[in-house]
Every structure is written in C-alpha cells, then in structure tokens.
Amino acid sequence: MVVIRASAPNKLHICGEHSVVYGGKALMAPVEIGGRRNVVTLQPSDDGFLRFSGDLGSAWLEGVGKKGDDVYFPVLDVAAFVCQQLREAIPSVHARLVFSDAPKGTGSSASIPVALALALYTYFSHVPDRQELYDAGFVGDNAYHGGKSSGGDVAAVLSNQAQLFWRVFENGTVKPVFDPVDLQLPNGTVLLLVSSDRGAPKATTAAQIEVFAKAHGIFKKPVELTDVERNAIAAPFDAVVAKIQSLCRPDADAQALGAALDENHALLQSVSTAGIDEAIQTAKIAGALGGKLIGAGGEGGALIVLCRNEDVAKIQETLENRGFESWPVQLAKNGPSLD
C-alpha cells in the first residue's frame, strides 16, 4: 500500500456563533494559520486494527471496541463510519496526525475527521463526493460537540471559500444549508486570531452550548422549539451577521466593521470569559478596531480582532506582553486535499 497523506484547513467562525444552533445565520470560512493544515498520514500496520496517533496520545479500533486515549475516540467513530458506508472491514493501518497547532475554536474537531475520512476513502480506492466527506466529518465533529454540532464547522473546512450557513428545521428534522459568499476585508486591514489560553482547563463546546441556552432561558432542544421561539433567539444575531457581511468588502468602512464585531461580541457575553474580554480590550487599546470571540467561547477560547496593517506588529507585541498568542490569518483557497 502506498502511504496516503490527506489534509484539511481549519475554520474561522466570523460571526453567528451559538445562534446558528437555533437556525440563525453564520458566516464561516476555511483558514490556514501560519500556512498550516491538519494532516493525517495513513500507512500499513501489522497490528491487526486501526490506530490513530497524534500529539495527545493514541487510540485504536479493535473489533468493535475503542481503546486508548479517549480524546481520539471521535475520529475512531469516523473510521468505523467510513468502513460501514463502504461495507469494508476495519483495515490494519496506522493513521498519524500532524496537528496544525490551531487554537481552540478553529474547527479542528471537524478538520481532523475530514482529513481522516478522505485518507480512508482513498485507501479503499473510493473517490468521495462532498456529501460523503460531510457525513463522515459530521460524525466526528458531532461526537466532539456532545451530539450538538451544527454542522457548520464541517461545511467550512470542506469549502474553498467563505460560506453563509444556517439550519432549516422541519417536521422534527434539521437540514443544513450552505451558500458560498465572497468575503473580503476592507482595504488595508487584517484579521488577527488570538488565543485566550493561559493554561487553565479548556471549556468544551457542549458545555458552552448549555451555558448559552441557560443564559437565554432555553430549556428544550432546538428541534423541540417552535419556529417563533427559534426566530426570537436568532433575530438579534442575524441582524449583526447581515451587518458584518455587508461590511466585508474592500471599499467598506473598517471602523464600522470593527464596531459590528464589537456588537456581535456583546451578544455573546454569556459565553465569554474575563480572559477573552481582556484580550479584546488589550488589542483595542493597542489600536485594533474591534473584536469578538469565535467558536463556542469559554475558558481558553479564541477571538478575532480587526487591525489596520500598520498596527499589526504593535498589537501582537502588546498581546504577547499580556500572555496572549496571536496570528494573522488568511482565508484558505483549498478545502481537503490529498498531498
């Protein structure tokens, strides 16, 4: 067997976090942070089972059981799903992850499963279409999110451009909808991705979804809510998402876009932390035009700030002095690929 190497980008949730769970609109984009992607290399093994190894340990499928480090159990679910879809036995292979080092909130829970799925489909000489990769990636992402994935992260890492994403609820079912959009920042600006991680245990996405629900008085599952109830939750978020989308163009007012990011962050205060808020304020004092948390939020969560090109170095230095790591990000031009 020829060694198979597959990769996938991370994602940036530009706006629409949490409300997307209830049918709200979200803008998401594939990104490469420092030019890095999540890479999975598949090679033959004589173990007799499928092993997945990465920077956090190793786990393997042996018969119908999952063993090893449970952080990788969701990707084992992806492997089992692909084999079930193709009606193939679990292969004796070793999948090794080279992690992109992307911070929390940038979709590694979708990117890694998609890369593994592409590698496994290729191993079985099957060329997967977008839906097959979405379905396989969703298995892993949903497991990492405690059964509450919106599917948006998977859609973003599968794409070659930004996506407007939402979910349609009908008769107890949920259908994801994706609409490619052309997003460009105002001339002379860049988005800076910042990690608020300072070593404390990181909050899980599932836990943060519960925090958001409790803060908004939501005590039913999204599918159990009425259209009126879901619309009431999503409406204020949808308004700011539309504003941010309209300002993501080269000739837009950069200060207005920064203010819109601040407005979106204010709506997410229930899932923010003192560290995230401090990082945003630190960046703004140093010259950033505005910012917001991205992803689920919570302890160790990531955020973005909008900066003028000439202010990036100063803002990064100021953030570093306060213990916050940061990276300028570029929108990825390619989704998952065989390398």
N, C-alpha and C positions, 0 to 999 in steps of 0.2 A: 504493500500500500504506500502510495506517495503521501508524504506529510501534507496535511491541509491546514492552511492558515487563513482565518477569517477575522474580519474586524468590523466594528460599528462605532459611530460617533456617540458622543454624549448629547444631552439636550439642554436647552435653556428655556425655562418657562417664563416667558417675558411678562405675561400677565394672565389673570384669570384663575389663579390657584384657588383650590377649595370650592369655589362656586361651580367649577366645571363638574364636580361630583354630582351636582343637583341640576345639571342641564345648562349651566351658564357657558358663555363663550370663553375660549382661552387661546392665546397666541403662543405657539411653541416653535422652537427652531432647533435643528441639529447643529451642534457646535464641536469644534476641536479646541481643546485648551492647551496652549503651547504646542499645537500641531500633533497632539497625542490622541489616540483612539484606544478603546478596549480591544485587545487582540486575543483570540483563542486559537491555539495550535493543537491539532488532532494528530496523534500518531499511534501506531500499533503497540499493543501491550500483551504480555503473556500472563497477566493477572487473572484473566477469565471474567472480568467485569469492567464496567465503565467507571473510570476515576476522573474526578475534576480537582485540579490543584490550582491554588492561587496564593496571593500574599497573606491570606488569612487562614491557610491550612489546606486540608484535603478532605474530600468526601467521595463516596463511591456507591454505585448501584450493584448490589449482589443479590441475584434472584429478584425478588420483589421488594427487598428491603433497602433502606437508605442508612448508611453508616458513615461515621467520621464526624467532621465539623459541620454542625447544622447550619452555619451561615451559608453553605453552598447547597443545602437541600433543595431550594427552589430551582437551581439550574439542573439538578438531577431530575426534577419533575419535567423540565423541558426535554431532556434526553429521552425520558420514558414516553412523553407525548409524541415526539417525532417518530420514534420506533413504532408506536401504536398506529399512527397515521399511515405509515408505510407498510404496516404488518410485517415488521422485521424484528428479529431477536436483538436484545441489547448487545452491542458489539464489545469486544475486548479491546478497548482503546484508552488512551490517556489524553485527556483534554487539559492543556495548561494555559492559564490566564496570565497575560501581561497587562496589569491594571493601568489605566490611564492616569491614575492619581487624581482624578476629578473629585472635588469636594462633595459633601452631602447635598442633595437637592438637584443634581445634574443628570439624573436618569441612568445611572449605572445599573440599577435594578431592571431596566429594560434593555440597555445596550449589551450587557454581557449575555443574557439569554438569547438575544437575536443573533449575536456572533456565534454562539454555540450551535444554535439551530441551523444556521447557514452551513457551518462546518459539517454537521451531521447529515444534513440533506445531501451535501456534496459527497460525503463518504459513501452514501447509498446510491450514488450516480443519479440523483434526482435534482432537477433544477427547480427550486421553489419559486412560486409567484409571491407577490406582495402579501396576499391574504394568508398564505401558508406561514410566512415568516411572522406576520402579525399575530396569528393564532398561537404559534409556538412561543413568541416573545411575551404574549399576554399571560400565558401560564406561569412563567417565572415572575413577571412583574406583579401579577395579582397575588402570588404567594408571598412575595416580599412585602406587599402592602396589606397583608392580613385579609385578603379577599375583597379589598375595597379599591382596587385600581380603576381609574377612569379610562385607561387605555391610551390616554394622550401621550404619555412618555414613549410608548411603543411606536405610535404613529410618527412621532418626531424623529426618533432615531432611524426610522425606515425611509425618511424623506431626504430629498436633495435641496429642499428649500423650506422656508417657514410655512406653518400650517395654522389656519383658523380651525379650531377643533371644538366640537360640542357633542353632547349625547342626547338622543331623542328617546323619550320614554313613551311606550305604547303597549297597552294590554299586559302589563307586568313584565315586559321585555325592555331591553336597552340596546339601542343601535348607535354605534359611533359614526360621526360624520366628519369628514376632513375636507377642507377647502384650501388648496395652495394659495399663498399670498406673496406678493413682492414687498418685502420689508427692507428698508434701508434707513440708516441713521441720518440725522441732519448733518450736513456738510461740516467737517471739522470736529466731529465728536467720535467717541468710542465708548463701548460698554466695558466696565471693569467688573469682573466677577470676584467676589470677596467671600472668604470663609470666616465664620464667627467661631470656629472650633478652637477651644483653648484647653482641650484635653478631658473635659467632663464627658460622661456617658451621653451619647447622642440619642435624641428622641427618634422614635420610629414614625414612619408615615401613618401607619394605622392609628397610633396613639394620638397624633396630631389631628387626624380627621375627627376623632372622638372629641378632642378639645374644641375644635371649631364647632361641631354640632352642638355640644353642650352650651357654648357661649351664645349660640343663636337660637337656643330653645328648640332644637331639633331632636326628637326622641323616637323617630321612625326611620327606617331605611329609605334611601332615595326612591326606590320603586314603590314604596308604600305611601309616599306623599302624593297629594293631588297636584295637578298642573298649576293651580293657583298658588299652592304652598311653595312649590319649587320655583316658580317665577318670582315670588316675593323675595326669596333668598338670593336669586341670581341677579335681579334687576339692578341694584346699585353697582355690582361688579361689572355687569355688561356695559353700563354707561361709561365706565372708565376704560374698559377694554377698547371700546369703539374710539374713545378719545386718543388712547395711546396708538392704536393702529393708524388713525388719521395723521398722526404726527411722526410716524416712521417713514419719512421720505426726505430726500436730500435737501429740499428747499424749505423744510419746516423750521419753526422756531424752537431752537434747542432748549431754551429756558422753559417754554411751555411743556415740552416733553418731560423735562426733569420734574416740573410741578405735577404732571399727571402721574408719574411714577410715585411721587410722594403721596398723592391722593390714593393710589391703589394700596400703598403700604398701610395707610391709616385704616383701611377697611380690613386689614389682616392683623390688627393689633392683638387679637385673641390668641394667635399662634406665633407671635413674635416673642423675642426674649430681650433681656437687658443687653446681652452681647450683640445681637443683631442691630438693635436700635443704636447702640454705642458706635458700631462700625459705620452705620449710615451717617450719623452726626459727625463722626471724625472725618469722613470723606467730604462731607459738605463744608465743614469748616475750612478744609484744605482746598476747596474750590469746586467740588462736584456739584452738578446742577440738580440732583435729586436721586432718589434710590428707593428700592423696595426689596423685601425678602423674596426668594424664589423657592418653588417647591413647597414642601409641607411646613417648613419653618421649624420651630423648636430648638432645643439645645444643640449647638454645633451646626446650625443651618447656614445656608449660603444666601447671598444677596447680590444685587447688581446696583451699580451707580453709574450714572451718565456723566462723562467727563469731556471737556474740551481737550483736544490732542495735546496742546501745550501744557496742560495741567496734570497729565497722567503721572509723570515721574514724581512730582511733588506729592500727589495724592497717595501713590503707592508707598512712598517713603514714610509719610505720616501714618498710614495704616500699619506698616511694618513696625514702626516705633511703639504702636499700641498693641502689638501682638497679633495683627490680622494679616494673613497671607492673601495676595490678590494676583489676578491675571487678566490682561486684556484678552478678549475673546473675539473670534471671527466665526461667522456663520459657515458651517461645513457645506461643501459643494457636492459631497457624495454620501449616500447612505451606506448600508452594509455592503461589504465587498470581499472578494477573495483576493488575497495578497500574494 
